[in-house]
Amino acid sequence: MTSLTSPVTELLKTHAIPYNVIDIPLSEDKKPVRNLEELLESEGLDPKSVVRSVLFRTGSEQFILLAVAGGGRADWAILRNHLNERKLRMAEYDEVPEATGYVVGAVPPIALPTGLKVMVDNSVKDYETVVIGSGVLGYALALKGADLLKMLGDAEQGSFAKA
């Protein structure tokens, strides 16, 4: 069992939420393995249960983080409409650490800077156990979907993605 300390694990411990650490071997160029699906299946987890944290930047220069599971893709029209923004783009690689405090590939949907707007797609409700970024590259965390949703209680929830 890997022991890992990050703002995410600290937050989960504070709320007495159990989780498991998943080692994600990094390739030689320090990127997470592409075979995450196989890795998760070997751990008895559904590859679709990964909750991706996708960062957007609005035309009014706000950052928005969308948590989406099941491999869904953000529905740009719905997001723009919901946020009342005409312009919306994916955050640039170097904007991610600036806005979230984490590197690309390790961004969690919780333990984020105050003021970062978080939205949760309904797809997250579909999984009993979900896998989220740990805040540290090379590791993910598995926890109960209901616990994650409880932690995301203040986030706006809705249908923001296409399956």
QUINOR-V170614 format. One record per residue. N is the residue number from 0. RES is the residue in three letters. PHI is phi in degrees with one decimal (none if undefined). OMEGA is omega in radians with two decimals (* if undefined). BURIAL is 1 if it has 9 or more other ideal C-beta (glycine too) atoms within 8 Angstrom, else 0. Layout:
N,RES,PHI,OMEGA,BURIAL
N,RES,PHI,OMEGA,BURIAL
//
This chain:
0,MET,none,3.14,0
1,THR,-76.4,3.05,0
2,SER,-99.1,-3.03,0
3,LEU,-140.7,3.07,1
4,THR,-123.8,3.09,0
5,SER,-151.5,3.08,1
6,PRO,-55.8,-3.12,0
7,VAL,-69.9,-3.13,1
8,THR,-65.4,3.11,1
9,GLU,-62.9,3.13,1
10,LEU,-63.3,3.14,1
11,LEU,-63.2,3.12,1
12,LYS,-63.0,3.13,0
13,THR,-56.6,-3.12,0
14,HIS,-94.3,3.14,0
15,ALA,53.8,3.11,0
16,ILE,-99.8,-3.14,1
17,PRO,-71.7,3.12,0
18,TYR,-152.5,3.03,1
19,ASN,-118.6,3.09,0
20,VAL,-89.5,3.08,1
21,ILE,-112.2,3.06,1
22,ASP,-76.3,3.07,0
23,ILE,-116.4,-3.11,1
24,PRO,-57.3,3.12,0
25,LEU,-91.9,3.08,1
26,SER,-73.7,-3.07,1
27,GLU,-60.3,3.13,0
28,ASP,-92.2,3.05,0
29,LYS,63.3,3.04,0
30,LYS,-106.0,3.11,0
31,PRO,-59.3,-3.11,1
32,VAL,-57.6,3.12,1
33,ARG,-77.5,-3.08,0
34,ASN,-88.5,-3.12,0
35,LEU,-58.2,3.14,1
36,GLU,-56.7,-3.13,0
37,GLU,-61.4,-3.13,0
38,LEU,-59.4,-3.12,1
39,LEU,-65.5,3.12,1
40,GLU,-60.2,3.13,1
41,SER,-66.0,3.09,0
42,GLU,-93.0,-3.13,0
43,GLY,77.8,-3.12,0
44,LEU,-111.5,3.11,1
45,ASP,-77.9,-3.14,0
46,PRO,-56.8,-3.14,1
47,LYS,-75.9,-3.09,0
48,SER,-82.5,3.12,1
49,VAL,-71.3,3.08,1
50,VAL,-96.5,3.13,1
51,ARG,-84.7,3.08,0
52,SER,-104.5,-3.06,1
53,VAL,-105.2,-3.08,1
54,LEU,-99.9,3.11,1
55,PHE,-119.2,3.01,1
56,ARG,-124.0,-3.09,1
57,THR,-87.8,3.09,1
58,GLY,-60.9,3.12,0
59,SER,-91.4,3.02,0
60,GLU,64.4,3.07,0
61,GLN,-92.5,3.01,0
62,PHE,-98.3,3.13,1
63,ILE,-128.4,3.09,1
64,LEU,-108.6,3.12,1
65,LEU,-108.7,3.06,1
66,ALA,-95.2,-3.08,1
67,VAL,-138.4,-3.14,1
68,ALA,-111.3,3.02,1
69,GLY,72.7,3.11,1
70,GLY,73.7,3.13,0
71,GLY,-66.8,3.10,1
72,ARG,-111.0,3.14,0
73,ALA,-56.8,3.04,1
74,ASP,-93.5,-3.02,1
75,TRP,-56.6,-3.10,0
76,ALA,-63.5,3.13,0
77,ILE,-63.2,-3.14,1
78,LEU,-61.4,-3.13,1
79,ARG,-59.1,-3.13,1
80,ASN,-62.6,-3.11,0
81,HIS,-61.6,-3.10,1
82,LEU,-85.9,-3.08,1
83,ASN,57.4,-3.14,0
84,GLU,-123.0,3.08,1
85,ARG,-78.9,-3.09,0
86,LYS,-112.5,3.12,0
87,LEU,-155.0,3.09,1
88,ARG,-143.4,3.03,0
89,MET,-68.2,3.09,0
90,ALA,-67.5,3.07,1
91,GLU,-70.5,-3.11,0
92,TYR,-49.9,-3.08,0
93,ASP,-80.1,3.08,0
94,GLU,-80.5,-3.07,1
95,VAL,-60.2,3.11,1
96,PRO,-61.7,-3.14,1
97,GLU,-61.3,-3.07,0
98,ALA,-84.8,-3.00,1
99,THR,-109.2,-3.04,1
100,GLY,87.7,-3.12,0
101,TYR,-129.3,3.12,1
102,VAL,-82.5,3.08,0
103,VAL,-55.7,-3.14,0
104,GLY,98.9,-3.12,0
105,ALA,-130.4,-3.03,1
106,VAL,-71.1,3.08,1
107,PRO,-91.2,3.06,1
108,PRO,-87.3,3.13,1
109,ILE,-128.8,-3.14,1
110,ALA,57.7,-3.11,1
111,LEU,-107.7,3.12,1
112,PRO,-59.2,3.07,0
113,THR,-59.3,3.10,0
114,GLY,95.9,3.07,0
115,LEU,-82.2,-3.11,1
116,LYS,-73.9,3.12,1
117,VAL,-115.8,3.08,1
118,MET,-122.4,-3.09,1
119,VAL,-119.3,3.09,1
120,ASP,-75.3,3.14,1
121,ASN,-57.5,-3.13,1
122,SER,-58.4,-3.11,1
123,VAL,-63.5,-3.14,1
124,LYS,-70.3,-3.04,0
125,ASP,-78.0,-3.00,0
126,TYR,-122.3,3.12,1
127,GLU,-67.7,3.08,0
128,THR,-117.3,3.11,1
129,VAL,-122.1,3.12,1
130,VAL,-118.6,-3.12,1
131,ILE,-125.8,3.03,1
132,GLY,-62.2,-3.09,1
133,SER,-93.8,-3.03,1
134,GLY,94.7,-3.14,1
135,VAL,-125.2,-3.14,0
136,LEU,-60.4,3.13,1
137,GLY,97.5,3.12,1
138,TYR,-140.4,3.02,1
139,ALA,-128.6,3.13,1
140,LEU,-123.3,3.05,1
141,ALA,-106.4,3.10,1
142,LEU,-150.2,3.13,1
143,LYS,-67.5,3.12,1
144,GLY,-56.9,-3.13,1
145,ALA,-63.1,3.12,0
146,ASP,-66.8,3.12,1
147,LEU,-62.2,-3.12,1
148,LEU,-62.9,3.10,1
149,LYS,-63.9,3.13,1
150,MET,-66.2,-3.11,1
151,LEU,-96.6,-3.05,1
152,GLY,-51.9,-3.11,0
153,ASP,-84.7,-3.08,0
154,ALA,-73.3,3.06,1
155,GLU,-74.0,3.12,0
156,GLN,-114.2,3.14,1
157,GLY,177.2,-3.14,1
158,SER,-98.3,-3.03,0
159,PHE,-114.4,-3.05,1
160,ALA,-133.8,3.01,1
161,LYS,-103.1,3.14,0
162,ALA,-69.2,*,0
//
